[in-house]
Amino acid sequence: MPRMTKDDDPEAYIEAFEWTATQMGLDQSQWGQQLGALVIDEAQAAYRALSREEAQDYEAIKAAILYRLEISPESYQQAFQARKPREGK
């Protein structure tokens, strides 16, 4: 899997990582370490901020990255509402 770039959508990158890891048969216990080596910038900062124990838990890593990047269902709703044309205009 190629390293994340500044142009990558972090959520899409994580989904692609999961798909690739599954297809390659990578043991899920290794996913966190692999993802941590591939992410950059704020996503990597979120990974590095985790305790050693948390850094072994893929779901904790994924949650920390998405939280740090403020990616949540609410953020999608806000972005959608901001782009939606106003009625009457």
Residue frames as a rotation matrix with the C-alpha (Angstrom) as fourth column:
MET 1
0.588 0.809 0.000 0.00
0.809 -0.588 0.000 0.00
0.000 0.000 -1.000 0.00
PRO 2
-0.174 -0.663 0.728 1.42
0.571 -0.670 -0.474 3.40
0.802 0.334 0.495 -0.91
ARG 3
-0.700 -0.166 -0.695 2.04
0.684 -0.436 -0.585 5.99
-0.205 -0.885 0.419 1.79
MET 4
0.425 0.887 -0.179 -0.74
0.838 -0.461 -0.294 8.51
-0.343 -0.025 -0.939 2.36
THR 5
-0.602 -0.567 0.561 -0.34
0.728 -0.679 0.095 11.85
0.327 0.466 0.822 0.55
LYS 6
-0.858 0.255 -0.446 -1.63
0.051 -0.822 -0.567 15.34
-0.511 -0.510 0.692 1.30
ASP 7
-0.670 0.600 -0.438 -4.17
-0.709 -0.340 0.618 14.88
0.222 0.724 0.653 -1.52
ASP 8
-0.706 0.386 -0.594 -5.72
0.285 0.922 0.260 11.73
0.648 0.015 -0.761 -0.04
ASP 9
0.204 0.821 0.534 -9.08
-0.670 -0.281 0.687 11.83
0.714 -0.498 0.492 1.71
PRO 10
-0.626 -0.588 0.512 -8.15
-0.769 0.352 -0.534 10.31
0.134 -0.728 -0.673 5.09
GLU 11
0.036 0.711 0.702 -11.35
-0.655 0.547 -0.521 8.32
-0.755 -0.441 0.486 5.47
ALA 12
0.860 0.240 -0.451 -11.10
-0.509 0.456 -0.730 6.93
0.030 0.857 0.514 1.94
TYR 13
-0.055 -0.963 -0.263 -7.43
-0.755 0.213 -0.621 6.12
0.654 0.164 -0.739 2.54
ILE 14
-0.555 -0.104 0.825 -8.28
-0.752 0.486 -0.445 4.16
-0.355 -0.868 -0.348 5.69
GLU 15
0.529 0.803 0.275 -11.03
-0.533 0.566 -0.629 2.27
-0.661 0.187 0.727 3.84
ALA 16
0.688 -0.357 -0.632 -8.57
-0.555 0.302 -0.775 1.44
0.467 0.884 0.010 1.04
PHE 17
-0.418 -0.859 0.296 -6.02
-0.843 0.246 -0.479 0.35
0.339 -0.450 -0.826 3.63
GLU 18
-0.174 0.438 0.882 -8.55
-0.674 0.600 -0.431 -2.00
-0.718 -0.670 0.190 5.25
TRP 19
0.838 0.510 -0.192 -9.54
-0.466 0.489 -0.737 -3.47
-0.282 0.707 0.648 1.88
THR 20
0.352 -0.801 -0.484 -5.90
-0.645 0.167 -0.746 -3.96
0.678 0.575 -0.458 0.87
ALA 21
-0.509 -0.552 0.660 -4.93
-0.861 0.318 -0.398 -5.46
0.010 -0.771 -0.637 4.23
THR 22
0.244 0.699 0.672 -7.84
-0.562 0.667 -0.490 -7.90
-0.790 -0.258 0.556 3.98
GLN 23
0.899 0.112 -0.424 -7.00
-0.434 0.363 -0.824 -8.86
0.062 0.925 0.375 0.40
MET 24
0.053 -0.975 -0.214 -3.34
-0.694 0.118 -0.710 -9.42
0.718 0.186 -0.671 1.33
GLY 25
0.549 0.239 -0.801 -4.35
0.283 0.848 0.447 -11.58
0.786 -0.472 0.398 4.28
LEU 26
-0.512 -0.735 0.445 -2.54
-0.152 -0.432 -0.889 -9.32
0.846 -0.522 0.110 6.75
ASP 27
-0.294 0.361 -0.885 -3.31
0.872 0.480 -0.094 -10.38
0.391 -0.799 -0.456 10.31
GLN 28
0.518 0.616 0.593 -5.54
0.350 -0.786 0.510 -7.73
0.780 -0.057 -0.623 11.87
SER 29
0.759 -0.304 -0.576 -3.22
0.569 -0.122 0.813 -7.58
-0.318 -0.945 0.080 14.88
GLN 30
-0.322 -0.944 0.072 -0.67
0.822 -0.241 0.516 -5.94
-0.470 0.225 0.853 12.53
TRP 31
0.269 0.521 0.810 -3.01
0.883 -0.469 0.009 -3.41
0.385 0.713 -0.587 10.93
GLY 32
0.937 0.159 -0.312 -2.36
0.300 -0.822 0.483 -0.66
-0.180 -0.546 -0.818 13.46
GLN 33
0.148 -0.972 -0.182 1.39
0.244 -0.142 0.959 -0.79
-0.958 -0.187 0.216 13.11
GLN 34
-0.399 -0.264 0.878 1.14
0.886 0.135 0.444 -0.85
-0.236 0.955 0.180 9.32
LEU 35
0.535 0.670 0.515 -1.33
0.756 -0.651 0.062 2.04
0.377 0.357 -0.855 9.16
GLY 36
0.807 -0.253 -0.534 0.79
0.253 -0.669 0.699 4.07
-0.534 -0.699 -0.476 11.58
ALA 37
-0.228 -0.968 0.108 3.76
0.452 -0.007 0.892 3.76
-0.863 0.252 0.439 9.24
LEU 38
-0.425 0.107 0.899 1.76
0.905 0.017 0.426 4.95
0.030 0.994 -0.104 6.23
VAL 39
0.646 0.760 0.075 -0.15
0.753 -0.650 0.102 8.00
0.127 -0.009 -0.992 7.50
ILE 40
-0.463 -0.798 0.386 1.23
0.735 -0.589 -0.336 11.56
0.496 0.128 0.859 7.49
ASP 41
-0.556 0.133 0.820 0.78
-0.148 -0.987 0.060 14.95
0.818 -0.088 0.569 9.12
GLU 42
-0.253 0.530 0.809 -2.15
-0.944 -0.320 -0.086 15.19
0.214 -0.785 0.581 11.57
ALA 43
0.755 0.519 -0.401 -3.04
-0.455 0.855 0.249 11.52
0.472 -0.005 0.881 11.11
GLN 44
0.097 -0.809 -0.580 0.49
0.363 0.571 -0.736 10.53
0.927 -0.139 0.349 12.09
ALA 45
-0.651 -0.283 0.704 0.40
-0.452 -0.600 -0.659 12.95
0.609 -0.748 0.263 15.03
ALA 46
0.341 0.852 0.398 -2.77
-0.906 0.185 0.381 11.24
0.251 -0.490 0.835 16.25
TYR 47
0.723 -0.139 -0.676 -1.06
0.056 0.988 -0.143 7.84
0.688 0.065 0.722 15.97
ARG 48
-0.288 -0.953 -0.091 2.05
0.268 0.011 -0.963 9.02
0.919 -0.302 0.253 17.81
ALA 49
-0.383 0.204 0.901 -0.03
-0.751 -0.637 -0.175 10.50
0.538 -0.743 0.398 20.63
LEU 50
0.665 0.693 -0.279 -1.42
-0.440 0.665 0.603 7.07
0.603 -0.279 0.747 21.53
SER 51
0.291 -0.527 0.798 -0.06
-0.818 0.296 0.493 5.00
-0.496 -0.796 -0.345 24.37
ARG 52
-0.737 -0.632 -0.238 1.84
-0.670 0.643 0.371 1.83
-0.082 0.433 -0.898 23.49
GLU 53
-0.674 0.560 0.482 -1.20
0.248 0.786 -0.566 -0.23
-0.696 -0.262 -0.668 24.41
GLU 54
0.350 0.851 -0.392 -3.57
-0.111 -0.378 -0.919 1.89
-0.930 0.366 -0.038 22.30
ALA 55
-0.006 -0.455 -0.891 -1.12
-0.939 -0.304 0.161 1.76
-0.344 0.837 -0.425 19.38
GLN 56
-0.938 -0.267 0.221 -1.66
-0.206 0.942 0.265 -2.01
-0.279 0.203 -0.939 19.26
ASP 57
-0.265 0.940 0.215 -5.44
0.510 0.326 -0.796 -1.60
-0.818 -0.101 -0.566 18.84
TYR 58
-0.796 -0.098 0.597 -6.36
0.601 -0.241 0.762 -0.87
0.069 0.966 0.251 15.22
GLU 59
0.175 0.952 0.251 -9.85
0.837 -0.278 0.471 0.40
0.518 0.128 -0.846 16.06
ALA 60
0.525 -0.064 -0.849 -8.38
0.636 -0.633 0.441 2.80
-0.565 -0.772 -0.292 18.65
ILE 61
-0.590 -0.800 -0.105 -5.89
0.458 -0.439 0.773 4.07
-0.665 0.408 0.626 16.07
LYS 62
-0.566 0.463 0.682 -8.57
0.714 -0.137 0.686 4.55
0.412 0.875 -0.253 13.45
ALA 63
0.519 0.817 -0.252 -10.83
0.825 -0.402 0.397 6.36
0.222 -0.414 -0.883 15.93
ALA 64
0.200 -0.528 -0.825 -7.98
0.566 -0.625 0.537 8.61
-0.800 -0.575 0.173 17.10
ILE 65
-0.810 -0.516 0.279 -7.07
0.499 -0.356 0.790 9.57
-0.308 0.779 0.546 13.53
LEU 66
-0.277 0.788 0.549 -10.66
0.735 -0.194 0.649 10.32
0.618 0.584 -0.526 12.53
TYR 67
0.597 0.461 -0.656 -11.24
0.793 -0.464 0.395 12.27
-0.122 -0.756 -0.643 15.76
ARG 68
-0.186 -0.783 -0.593 -8.06
0.537 -0.587 0.606 14.31
-0.823 -0.206 0.530 15.28
LEU 69
-0.944 -0.171 0.281 -9.10
0.325 -0.366 0.872 15.13
-0.047 0.915 0.402 11.72
GLU 70
-0.588 0.784 -0.199 -12.64
-0.395 -0.493 -0.775 15.92
-0.706 -0.378 0.599 12.89
ILE 71
-0.675 0.375 -0.635 -14.19
-0.534 0.346 0.772 13.29
0.509 0.860 -0.033 10.64
SER 72
-0.822 0.525 0.220 -17.57
0.109 0.524 -0.845 12.16
-0.559 -0.671 -0.488 11.91
PRO 73
-0.318 0.789 0.525 -21.13
0.946 0.231 0.226 11.78
0.057 0.569 -0.821 10.62
GLU 74
0.510 0.515 -0.689 -21.83
0.611 -0.781 -0.131 15.25
-0.605 -0.355 -0.713 12.02
SER 75
-0.298 -0.690 -0.659 -18.97
-0.084 -0.669 0.738 16.79
-0.951 0.275 0.141 10.05
TYR 76
-0.861 0.061 0.505 -20.35
0.497 0.313 0.809 15.27
-0.109 0.948 -0.299 6.84
GLN 77
0.153 0.988 0.021 -23.80
0.986 -0.151 -0.069 16.68
-0.065 0.031 -0.997 7.61
GLN 78
0.357 -0.081 -0.930 -22.33
0.265 -0.947 0.184 20.13
-0.896 -0.312 -0.317 8.25
ALA 79
-0.717 -0.676 -0.172 -20.34
-0.021 -0.226 0.974 20.02
-0.697 0.702 0.147 5.00
PHE 80
-0.592 0.585 0.554 -23.44
0.803 0.376 0.461 18.91
0.061 0.719 -0.693 3.10
GLN 81
0.433 0.802 -0.411 -25.55
0.831 -0.532 -0.161 21.68
-0.348 -0.272 -0.897 4.59
ALA 82
0.005 -0.521 -0.854 -22.87
0.053 -0.852 0.520 24.25
-0.999 -0.047 0.023 3.74
ARG 83
-0.909 -0.416 0.039 -22.85
0.028 0.032 0.999 23.16
-0.416 0.909 -0.018 0.08
LYS 84
-0.314 0.876 0.365 -26.62
0.917 0.380 -0.124 22.80
-0.247 0.296 -0.923 -0.31
PRO 85
-0.768 0.075 0.637 -28.13
0.273 -0.860 0.430 25.69
0.580 0.504 0.640 -2.30
ARG 86
-0.821 0.505 -0.265 -30.43
0.097 -0.334 -0.938 27.87
-0.562 -0.796 0.225 -0.26
GLU 87
-0.188 0.851 0.490 -34.09
0.961 0.263 -0.089 27.82
-0.205 0.454 -0.867 -1.25
GLY 88
0.751 0.611 -0.251 -35.31
0.529 -0.784 -0.325 30.87
-0.395 0.111 -0.912 -3.14
LYS 89
0.305 -0.711 -0.634 -31.88
-0.438 -0.695 0.570 31.79
-0.846 0.104 -0.524 -4.50
